[in-house]
Amino acid sequence: MRHDPISSGKRKAVNLSIDSGVIAAAREAGINLSQTCEAALRTAAKAERDRQWAEDNREWIEANNAWVEKNGLPLEKYRLF
């Protein structure tokens, strides 16, 4: 099992405002609202965390890519693919 750096393992009750038609359709389909909301929020939080990391490290990423483009990959002669 992989470690989820976002998950605390604890639950907290919250109030959400969700379109009543969406709720009705989800319930009719047997969808667990809490699990589905949590999964969607986990995905959105991870995407934002990744976007922010890339933004914060953009200069380093660009410099690293330029170095590799100029010099090639270190240890490339040992690659098996």
CORNOR-V424770 format. One record per pair of residues at least 6 apart in sequence whose C-alpha atoms are under 6 Angstrom apart, sorted by the first residue. I is the first residue (numbers start at 1). J is the second residue. D is the distance in Angstrom with one decimal. If there is no record, write none. Layout:
i,j,d
I,J,D
I,J,D
This chain:
none
